[in-house]
Amino acid sequence: MPHTAEWKVRLHLFENDDGTTKARMVLHTGTTELTGHGTARCSPADPNVPEIGDELAAGRALNDLAQQLLRLAERDMEGVGESRPNPRPVTGWPM
């Protein structure tokens, strides 16, 4: 049975004078709204490149949103009597 859906995502970026960039990513599925958050801080010794702060903060907000979606899917699976999927090993650099 084919299924097509379109989910809307809005990304809001906020840069402060102290070199901190914050991101808020809001996902609307039509039935659910989830919000992911991310932050990036520019070290005083590093050059101020706003695009890098935007990318880091947005990526972290997207990662937060992804984790929320996975937890929601697991709860929904349990709600219909399915077992939780086996956890996958975490890879990548710690945040």
All heavy atoms as an XYZ file, in Angstrom:
728
protein
N       0.846     -1.166      0.000
C       0.000      0.000      0.000
C       0.902      1.243      0.000
O       1.539      1.556      0.997
C      -0.880     -0.053      1.250
C      -1.894      1.005      1.300
S      -3.080      0.927      2.680
C      -2.944     -0.651      3.425
N       1.007      1.982     -1.108
C       1.847      3.173     -1.177
C       1.368      4.265     -0.207
O       0.177      4.388      0.076
C       1.707      3.643     -2.620
C       1.207      2.461     -3.376
C       0.410      1.658     -2.395
N       2.334      5.018      0.264
C       2.028      6.106      1.197
C       2.978      7.255      0.903
O       4.177      7.051      0.736
C       2.225      5.626      2.641
C       2.168      6.715      3.645
N       0.982      7.292      4.050
C       3.135      7.333      4.341
C       1.240      8.223      4.947
N       2.543      8.266      5.141
N       2.438      8.447      0.802
C       3.240      9.652      0.611
C       2.842     10.667      1.652
O       1.658     10.850      1.930
C       3.004     10.244     -0.806
O       3.321      9.254     -1.773
C       3.850     11.471     -1.018
N       3.831     11.319      2.239
C       3.567     12.354      3.241
C       4.560     13.491      3.050
O       5.670     13.287      2.538
C       3.694     11.787      4.651
N       4.146     14.667      3.438
C       5.043     15.818      3.414
C       5.044     16.435      4.801
O       3.996     16.811      5.322
C       4.585     16.861      2.397
C       5.504     18.057      2.335
C       5.096     19.050      1.258
O       4.555     18.613      0.227
O       5.312     20.242      1.467
N       6.216     16.500      5.408
C       6.370     17.102      6.725
C       7.089     18.430      6.559
O       8.031     18.546      5.776
C       7.183     16.201      7.643
C       6.498     14.928      8.032
C       5.237     14.515      7.707
C       7.057     13.884      8.835
N       4.967     13.296      8.258
C       6.069     12.883      8.968
C       8.271     13.696      9.461
C       6.283     11.728      9.704
C       8.481     12.547     10.190
C       7.486     11.580     10.311
N       6.656     19.402      7.309
C       7.243     20.738      7.248
C       8.244     20.916      8.381
O       7.954     20.583      9.534
C       6.168     21.818      7.369
C       5.040     21.707      6.372
C       5.489     22.085      4.993
C       4.296     22.048      4.049
N       4.607     22.429      2.728
N       9.420     21.441      8.047
C      10.456     21.727      9.039
C      10.834     23.192      8.912
O      11.078     23.692      7.812
C      11.710     20.849      8.814
C      12.789     21.201      9.815
C      11.360     19.384      8.901
N      10.874     23.875     10.064
C      11.299     25.278     10.087
C      12.537     25.367     10.964
O      12.564     24.818     12.060
C      10.201     26.173     10.616
C       8.968     26.178      9.704
C       7.942     27.184     10.144
N       8.391     28.543     10.000
C       8.260     29.275      8.888
N       7.717     28.749      7.827
N       8.675     30.514      8.861
N      13.536     26.064     10.476
C      14.781     26.248     11.214
C      14.931     27.723     11.564
O      14.849     28.587     10.686
C      15.973     25.789     10.364
C      17.354     26.087     10.923
C      17.584     25.373     12.256
C      18.415     25.706      9.914
N      15.150     27.989     12.842
C      15.356     29.353     13.331
C      16.754     29.415     13.937
O      17.089     28.602     14.806
C      14.318     29.711     14.399
C      12.909     29.491     13.947
N      12.184     30.457     13.284
C      12.102     28.416     14.046
C      10.978     29.981     13.000
N      10.914     28.740     13.453
N      17.575     30.354     13.475
C      18.932     30.531     13.982
C      19.039     31.885     14.670
O      18.554     32.895     14.150
C      19.952     30.451     12.844
C      20.056     29.093     12.162
C      20.766     29.216     10.829
C      20.762     28.111     13.069
N      19.695     31.896     15.834
C      19.857     33.107     16.629
C      21.320     33.228     17.017
O      21.868     32.331     17.664
C      19.011     33.047     17.909
C      17.588     32.663     17.671
C      17.184     31.343     17.730
C      16.632     33.632     17.381
C      15.861     30.978     17.511
C      15.315     33.282     17.151
C      14.926     31.951     17.225
N      21.966     34.321     16.629
C      23.366     34.536     17.002
C      23.438     35.664     18.007
O      22.868     36.746     17.801
C      24.208     34.877     15.773
C      25.684     34.956     16.107
C      26.550     35.151     14.881
O      26.081     34.944     13.759
O      27.717     35.524     15.073
N      24.153     35.423     19.114
C      24.318     36.422     20.164
C      25.666     37.114     20.016
O      26.572     36.618     19.340
C      24.231     35.761     21.545
C      22.872     35.134     21.779
O      21.856     35.660     21.368
N      22.870     33.998     22.446
N      25.818     38.241     20.696
C      27.068     38.997     20.650
C      28.228     38.259     21.308
O      29.385     38.583     21.068
C      26.890     40.361     21.329
C      25.981     41.284     20.519
O      25.926     41.114     19.285
O      25.341     42.167     21.126
N      27.946     37.265     22.142
C      29.008     36.545     22.846
C      29.581     35.389     22.033
O      30.347     34.577     22.544
C      28.503     36.038     24.195
C      27.410     34.979     24.072
O      26.962     34.697     22.943
O      26.998     34.446     25.120
N      29.214     35.281     20.758
C      29.731     34.219     19.908
C      28.953     32.919     19.992
O      29.414     31.884     19.529
N      27.769     32.969     20.580
C      26.928     31.783     20.710
C      25.848     31.810     19.632
O      25.207     32.835     19.412
C      26.251     31.728     22.093
O      27.263     31.696     23.084
C      25.379     30.511     22.240
N      25.670     30.692     18.965
C      24.595     30.539     17.988
C      23.663     29.456     18.498
O      24.103     28.387     18.905
C      25.144     30.139     16.609
O      26.078     31.118     16.176
C      24.022     30.014     15.589
N      22.376     29.752     18.499
C      21.362     28.783     18.913
C      20.450     28.490     17.737
O      20.146     29.372     16.940
C      20.548     29.314     20.092
C      21.392     29.473     21.342
C      20.568     29.853     22.526
C      21.480     29.939     23.746
N      20.752     30.135     24.962
N      20.034     27.237     17.664
C      19.129     26.807     16.595
C      17.911     26.150     17.227
O      18.016     25.438     18.219
C      19.825     25.826     15.664
N      16.785     26.429     16.627
C      15.530     25.761     17.009
C      14.919     25.237     15.720
O      14.683     25.990     14.774
C      14.583     26.746     17.697
C      13.283     26.111     18.169
C      12.488     27.048     19.074
N      12.274     28.349     18.492
C      11.190     28.711     17.813
N      10.215     27.855     17.614
N      11.085     29.928     17.323
N      14.679     23.935     15.677
C      14.133     23.290     14.490
C      12.783     22.683     14.866
O      12.701     21.868     15.786
C      15.086     22.212     13.991
C      14.708     21.625     12.670
S      15.999     20.550     12.004
C      17.250     21.728     11.566
N      11.736     23.101     14.165
C      10.382     22.650     14.480
C       9.875     21.784     13.323
O       9.893     22.212     12.174
C       9.432     23.851     14.704
C       8.040     23.369     15.078
C       9.993     24.781     15.776
N       9.447     20.577     13.672
C       8.907     19.631     12.698
C       7.409     19.507     12.904
O       6.954     19.244     14.018
C       9.552     18.256     12.874
C       8.902     17.097     12.118
C       9.084     17.263     10.614
C       9.463     15.775     12.588
N       6.642     19.718     11.837
C       5.183     19.530     11.848
C       4.871     18.331     10.948
O       5.153     18.362      9.757
C       4.458     20.765     11.304
C       4.666     21.996     12.111
N       3.945     22.273     13.240
C       5.532     23.016     11.960
C       4.344     23.419     13.747
N       5.322     23.898     12.990
N       4.282     17.289     11.541
C       3.946     16.105     10.754
C       2.490     16.090     10.329
O       2.073     15.198      9.610
C       4.224     14.817     11.550
O       3.287     14.730     12.622
C       5.645     14.771     12.066
N       1.720     17.053     10.797
C       0.285     17.053     10.545
C      -0.475     16.575     11.761
O      -1.592     17.005     12.012
N       0.152     15.675     12.539
C      -0.470     15.191     13.779
C       0.410     15.461     14.997
O      -0.071     15.431     16.114
C      -0.747     13.669     13.710
O       0.485     12.993     13.473
C      -1.748     13.343     12.609
N       1.681     15.704     14.769
C       2.635     15.886     15.855
C       3.536     17.067     15.545
O       3.847     17.335     14.388
C       3.509     14.618     16.024
O       2.664     13.507     16.258
C       4.485     14.753     17.164
N       3.969     17.756     16.608
C       4.969     18.811     16.462
C       6.111     18.513     17.422
O       5.888     18.292     18.609
C       4.366     20.182     16.787
C       5.374     21.309     16.672
C       4.771     22.675     16.922
O       3.880     23.073     16.150
O       5.182     23.327     17.895
N       7.318     18.456     16.889
C       8.510     18.230     17.692
C       9.463     19.398     17.497
O       9.522     19.977     16.401
C       9.216     16.940     17.280
C       8.452     15.632     17.465
C       9.232     14.481     16.839
C       8.197     15.365     18.930
N      10.235     19.730     18.543
C      11.187     20.832     18.469
C      12.555     20.348     18.908
O      12.708     19.806     20.004
C      10.746     22.003     19.362
O       9.434     22.422     18.962
C      11.696     23.178     19.236
N      13.537     20.543     18.042
C      14.919     20.203     18.362
C      15.706     21.470     18.634
O      15.424     22.527     18.057
N      16.704     21.368     19.508
C      17.526     22.519     19.883
C      19.000     22.183     19.710
O      19.409     21.039     19.938
C      17.270     22.906     21.343
C      15.862     23.318     21.610
N      15.409     24.591     21.390
C      14.803     22.613     22.035
C      14.117     24.653     21.692
N      13.731     23.445     22.083
N      19.771     23.177     19.334
C      21.215     23.011     19.204
C      21.921     24.315     19.498
O      21.366     25.395     19.284
N      23.154     24.220     19.992
C      23.943     25.403     20.337
C      25.368     25.220     19.844
O      25.903     24.117     19.866
C      23.968     25.609     21.868
O      22.626     25.737     22.336
C      24.736     26.859     22.255
N      25.981     26.312     19.420
C      27.393     26.327     19.048
C      28.021     27.563     19.674
O      27.394     28.626     19.733
C      27.549     26.356     17.532
N      29.248     27.401     20.158
C      29.961     28.524     20.774
C      31.296     28.705     20.060
O      32.048     27.752     19.895
C      30.199     28.254     22.254
C      28.941     28.284     23.061
C      29.203     27.899     24.525
N      27.945     27.704     25.222
C      27.212     26.601     25.195
N      27.622     25.582     24.485
N      26.088     26.512     25.850
N      31.583     29.934     19.709
C      32.851     30.260     19.065
C      33.883     30.534     20.163
O      33.657     31.369     21.042
C      32.684     31.493     18.175
S      34.179     31.948     17.282
N      34.987     29.832     20.105
C      36.069     30.068     21.053
C      36.670     31.447     20.784
O      36.820     31.843     19.625
C      37.143     28.988     20.894
O      38.285     29.315     21.646
N      37.032     32.180     21.834
C      37.638     33.508     21.620
C      38.905     33.450     20.770
O      39.244     34.425     20.105
C      37.946     33.997     23.033
C      37.032     33.225     23.920
C      36.829     31.896     23.248
N      39.595     32.326     20.764
C      40.827     32.207     19.985
C      40.560     31.896     18.513
O      41.456     32.016     17.688
C      41.703     31.105     20.585
N      39.335     31.508     18.171
C      39.003     31.147     16.799
C      38.466     32.354     16.035
O      37.863     33.251     16.621
C      37.938     30.044     16.775
C      38.466     28.717     17.288
O      39.698     28.539     17.276
O      37.650     27.888     17.715
N      38.642     32.370     14.711
C      38.043     33.446     13.918
C      36.519     33.332     13.957
O      35.970     32.234     14.021
C      38.580     33.219     12.506
C      39.021     31.798     12.483
C      39.381     31.410     13.882
N      35.848     34.467     13.928
C      34.386     34.487     13.962
C      33.853     34.281     12.550
O      33.895     35.177     11.717
C      33.886     35.810     14.547
C      32.377     35.816     14.707
O      31.730     34.780     14.605
N      31.823     36.985     14.947
N      33.366     33.059     12.296
C      32.785     32.710     10.993
C      31.351     32.278     11.277
O      31.112     31.119     11.637
C      33.579     31.595     10.283
C      32.985     31.306      8.913
C      35.058     31.959     10.176
N      30.387     33.220     11.157
C      28.997     32.906     11.519
C      28.441     31.667     10.832
O      27.655     30.927     11.428
C      28.228     34.156     11.111
C      29.239     35.256     11.165
C      30.528     34.610     10.730
N      28.836     31.401      9.594
C      28.312     30.244      8.866
C      28.641     28.932      9.596
O      27.813     28.012      9.632
C      28.877     30.211      7.446
C      28.321     29.075      6.611
C      28.894     29.082      5.194
O      30.091     29.369      5.023
O      28.129     28.778      4.274
N      29.823     28.865     10.194
C      30.212     27.648     10.917
C      29.326     27.464     12.143
O      28.851     26.360     12.425
C      31.701     27.687     11.304
C      32.565     27.654     10.041
C      32.043     26.513     12.232
C      34.046     27.887     10.297
N      29.076     28.545     12.879
C      28.183     28.462     14.032
C      26.779     28.036     13.631
O      26.148     27.222     14.313
N      26.300     28.580     12.502
C      24.975     28.193     12.001
C      24.937     26.699     11.685
O      23.990     25.997     12.040
C      24.622     28.978     10.736
C      24.377     30.455     10.988
O      24.266     30.867     12.164
O      24.296     31.197      9.989
N      25.977     26.224     10.999
C      26.018     24.816     10.606
C      26.063     23.891     11.825
O      25.355     22.881     11.884
C      27.230     24.558      9.708
C      27.122     25.229      8.357
C      28.433     25.290      7.603
O      29.504     24.999      8.193
O      28.388     25.641      6.418
N      26.912     24.231     12.793
C      27.014     23.398     13.992
C      25.710     23.400     14.789
O      25.215     22.344     15.197
C      28.162     23.877     14.876
C      29.558     23.513     14.410
C      30.598     24.261     15.235
C      29.771     22.016     14.508
N      25.152     24.581     15.026
C      23.916     24.668     15.812
C      22.770     23.963     15.097
O      21.999     23.219     15.720
C      23.562     26.130     16.081
N      22.645     24.155     13.780
C      21.571     23.503     13.013
C      21.762     21.993     13.006
O      20.798     21.234     13.164
C      21.533     24.047     11.586
N      22.991     21.530     12.828
C      23.259     20.099     12.841
C      22.915     19.477     14.184
O      22.353     18.375     14.247
N      23.233     20.168     15.267
C      22.916     19.656     16.602
C      21.415     19.666     16.859
O      20.881     18.758     17.497
C      23.676     20.453     17.647
C      25.173     20.156     17.579
C      26.005     21.046     18.446
N      27.412     20.628     18.332
C      28.429     21.386     18.669
N      28.225     22.603     19.162
N      29.663     20.934     18.536
N      20.710     20.680     16.343
C      19.247     20.707     16.480
C      18.625     19.564     15.670
O      17.670     18.924     16.119
C      18.694     22.052     16.004
N      19.176     19.310     14.494
C      18.689     18.212     13.666
C      18.934     16.865     14.348
O      18.068     15.985     14.337
C      19.369     18.252     12.302
C      18.842     17.328     11.219
C      17.358     17.541     10.970
C      19.620     17.550      9.936
N      20.095     16.718     14.981
C      20.395     15.498     15.718
C      19.422     15.322     16.890
O      18.922     14.220     17.128
C      21.834     15.531     16.227
C      22.242     14.230     16.862
O      22.034     13.165     16.308
N      22.812     14.319     18.048
N      19.138     16.402     17.606
C      18.176     16.350     18.708
C      16.804     15.919     18.195
O      16.140     15.056     18.774
C      18.098     17.718     19.395
C      17.152     17.755     20.566
O      16.994     16.734     21.279
O      16.558     18.831     20.800
N      16.394     16.502     17.088
C      15.106     16.163     16.483
C      15.077     14.694     16.041
O      14.083     13.987     16.245
C      14.841     17.089     15.297
C      13.456     17.102     14.708
C      12.407     17.484     15.741
C      13.410     18.085     13.544
N      16.166     14.214     15.460
C      16.250     12.814     15.023
C      16.091     11.871     16.213
O      15.365     10.868     16.121
C      17.581     12.561     14.318
N      16.744     12.181     17.323
C      16.630     11.334     18.513
C      15.197     11.318     19.034
O      14.689     10.270     19.448
C      17.601     11.803     19.601
C      19.062     11.643     19.226
C      19.422     10.215     18.880
O      19.069      9.283     19.592
N      20.109     10.030     17.765
N      14.540     12.459     19.007
C      13.138     12.524     19.438
C      12.250     11.674     18.527
O      11.353     10.970     19.002
C      12.637     13.964     19.444
C      13.260     14.825     20.514
C      12.730     16.233     20.446
O      11.521     16.437     20.425
N      13.624     17.206     20.404
N      12.477     11.746     17.223
C      11.692     10.955     16.270
C      11.882      9.459     16.499
O      10.920      8.685     16.452
C      12.071     11.303     14.833
C      11.388     12.509     14.227
C      12.047     12.866     12.901
C       9.909     12.256     14.042
N      13.118      9.050     16.768
C      13.378      7.636     17.026
C      12.684      7.165     18.303
O      12.092      6.077     18.323
C      14.886      7.385     17.114
C      15.641      7.508     15.784
C      17.146      7.496     16.025
C      15.228      6.411     14.835
N      12.739      7.978     19.358
C      12.047      7.608     20.599
C      10.537      7.535     20.376
O       9.869      6.635     20.883
C      12.386      8.596     21.720
C      13.790      8.416     22.278
C      14.012      9.220     23.541
N      13.835     10.647     23.360
C      14.802     11.498     23.010
N      16.032     11.058     22.796
N      14.549     12.781     22.871
N       9.983      8.480     19.605
C       8.557      8.478     19.311
C       8.167      7.221     18.526
O       7.160      6.574     18.832
C       8.187      9.740     18.521
C       6.730      9.917     18.133
C       5.843      9.997     19.378
C       6.570     11.165     17.279
N       8.973      6.853     17.545
C       8.696      5.645     16.757
C       8.748      4.397     17.638
O       7.909      3.500     17.503
C       9.699      5.526     15.608
N       9.710      4.341     18.556
C       9.795      3.195     19.463
C       8.561      3.092     20.350
O       8.018      2.009     20.540
C      11.059      3.288     20.309
C      12.323      3.020     19.522
C      13.585      3.254     20.324
O      13.508      3.705     21.494
O      14.674      2.990     19.776
N       8.099      4.225     20.874
C       6.882      4.221     21.702
C       5.676      3.783     20.868
O       4.837      3.008     21.334
C       6.636      5.598     22.322
C       7.525      5.893     23.492
C       7.050      7.097     24.283
N       6.886      8.303     23.487
C       7.827      9.223     23.295
N       9.016      9.080     23.826
N       7.575     10.295     22.573
N       5.594      4.270     19.635
C       4.484      3.885     18.763
C       4.527      2.395     18.440
O       3.488      1.736     18.381
C       4.494      4.707     17.473
C       4.074      6.158     17.690
O       3.543      6.471     18.783
O       4.306      6.973     16.780
N       5.728      1.866     18.236
C       5.864      0.437     17.967
C       5.397     -0.381     19.166
O       4.685     -1.374     19.007
C       7.321      0.093     17.631
C       7.761      0.592     16.269
S       9.529      0.432     15.991
C       9.704     -1.340     16.016
N       5.785      0.041     20.351
C       5.349     -0.657     21.561
C       3.835     -0.561     21.718
O       3.184     -1.494     22.186
C       6.044     -0.087     22.787
C       7.509     -0.450     22.860
C       8.231      0.237     24.011
O       7.673      1.181     24.614
O       9.361     -0.176     24.299
N       3.263      0.563     21.293
C       1.820      0.774     21.400
C       1.010     -0.165     20.525
O      -0.161     -0.420     20.808
N       1.615     -0.684     19.462
C       0.901     -1.635     18.601
C       1.397     -3.058     18.827
O       1.159     -3.948     18.014
C       0.993     -1.252     17.101
C       0.302      0.068     16.834
C       2.432     -1.236     16.620
N       2.114     -3.270     19.932
C       2.520     -4.610     20.309
C       3.821     -5.096     19.719
O       4.148     -6.272     19.834
N       4.577     -4.233     19.075
C       5.871     -4.634     18.511
C       6.960     -4.429     19.556
O       6.857     -3.583     20.426
C       6.198     -3.792     17.270
C       5.249     -4.015     16.121
C       5.348     -5.411     15.542
O       6.459     -5.969     15.499
O       4.312     -5.959     15.145
N       8.024     -5.221     19.437
C       9.140     -5.058     20.362
C      10.036     -3.927     19.879
O      10.048     -3.573     18.707
C       9.938     -6.352     20.468
O      10.455     -6.693     19.207
N      10.797     -3.379     20.826
C      11.739     -2.316     20.492
C      12.830     -2.860     19.581
O      13.293     -3.982     19.762
C      12.414     -1.800     21.756
C      11.584     -0.847     22.529
C      12.497     -0.182     23.515
N      12.318      1.241     23.317
C      12.243      2.106     24.294
N      12.388      1.729     25.523
N      12.053      3.376     24.050
N      13.275     -2.050     18.620
C      14.382     -2.501     17.776
C      15.659     -2.591     18.613
O      15.806     -1.906     19.617
C      14.485     -1.417     16.703
C      13.794     -0.235     17.261
C      12.785     -0.747     18.256
N      16.584     -3.453     18.188
C      17.859     -3.548     18.890
C      18.593     -2.226     18.770
O      18.651     -1.642     17.684
C      18.726     -4.668     18.291
C      18.137     -6.033     18.560
O      17.480     -6.240     19.579
N      18.360     -6.958     17.646
N      19.176     -1.738     19.877
C      19.900     -0.466     19.791
C      21.126     -0.594     18.909
O      21.797     -1.622     18.912
C      20.287     -0.180     21.241
C      20.186     -1.476     21.947
C      19.206     -2.321     21.201
N      21.376      0.431     18.151
C      22.553      0.446     17.288
C      23.684      1.145     18.042
O      23.447      2.063     18.811
C      22.263      1.212     16.000
C      21.266      0.507     15.140
C      21.086      1.235     13.848
N      20.159      0.507     13.008
C      19.780      0.925     11.835
N      20.224      2.045     11.356
N      18.942      0.221     11.120
N      24.913      0.751     17.781
C      26.032      1.433     18.450
C      26.111      2.875     17.989
O      25.864      3.192     16.828
C      27.259      0.633     18.016
C      26.841     -0.123     16.809
C      25.339     -0.304     16.885
N      26.457      3.750     18.909
C      26.619      5.172     18.602
C      27.998      5.373     18.003
O      28.989      4.868     18.511
C      26.443      6.013     19.889
C      26.695      7.474     19.600
C      25.076      5.798     20.481
N      28.041      6.133     16.908
C      29.308      6.426     16.266
C      29.469      7.919     16.145
O      28.517      8.677     16.248
C      29.379      5.793     14.870
O      28.317      6.335     14.068
C      29.288      4.286     14.914
N      30.677      8.355     15.920
C      30.936      9.777     15.708
C      31.565     10.416     16.928
O      31.843      9.777     17.940
N      31.807     11.684     16.819
C      32.450     12.450     17.888
C      31.444     12.801     18.965
O      30.305     13.139     18.661
C      33.051     13.737     17.324
C      34.162     13.473     16.382
C      34.091     13.457     15.015
C      35.504     13.140     16.703
N      35.292     13.158     14.478
C      36.191     12.964     15.494
C      36.194     12.990     17.898
C      37.541     12.645     15.446
C      37.534     12.665     17.850
C      38.189     12.497     16.644
N      31.856     12.763     20.234
C      30.936     13.160     21.314
C      30.632     14.640     21.216
O      31.440     15.422     20.731
C      31.708     12.831     22.591
C      33.134     12.691     22.187
C      33.170     12.364     20.724
N      29.445     14.992     21.681
C      29.049     16.410     21.626
C      29.129     17.029     22.992
O      28.948     16.511     23.984
C      27.625     16.536     21.090
C      27.576     16.108     19.652
S      25.941     16.141     18.932
C      25.482     17.810     19.094
